[in-house]
Amino acid sequence: MIHSPIDPMIEESPALETLGARLARLRRTQGLSKTDLADRLAISVTAICHWEQDRSRPKAARLQALSQLFGISTADLLSGESVTARQNLAELVARTRAEIARAAGTNPSKVRIVIEM
């Protein structure tokens, strides 16, 4: 039997994204070509291509430069989960907490939700 998701937002959450796919998406969002990004980082276009194809990974100094360029933390740059997915999860937990509290006749602050992975 196929179950439908608890919340439609789950279906809208982006799937896990590789570092290469994230770099390509962030680069395009900033309106940068591979050449533009390579020039800003003083590296070769080939290096950018290899990163975006997940054939190699930027070293720590380059990751820091990329995170500053894209305006996100290094942790968010490396995370396989997007910021939007985390926000959707937080909203889902808050709504579920409120519904459970209403059904139990208590205050949402008294409802504790534990997610085990």
Stockholm file with secondary structure:
# STOCKHOLM 1.0

chainA/1-117         MIHSPIDPMIEESPALETLGARLARLRRTQGLSKTDLADRLAISVTAICHWEQDRSRPKAARLQALSQLFGISTADLLSGESVTARQNLAELVARTRAEIARAAGTNPSKVRIVIEM
#=GR chainA/1-117 SS CCCCCSSHHHHHSCCCCCHHHHHHHHHHHTTCCHHHHHHHHTSCHHHHHHHHTTSSCCCHHHHHHHHHHHTSCHHHHHCSSCHHHHHHHHHHHHHHHHHHHHHHTSCGGGCCCCCCC
#=GC SS_cons         CCCCCSSHHHHHSCCCCCHHHHHHHHHHHTTCCHHHHHHHHTSCHHHHHHHHTTSSCCCHHHHHHHHHHHTSCHHHHHCSSCHHHHHHHHHHHHHHHHHHHHHHTSCGGGCCCCCCC
//
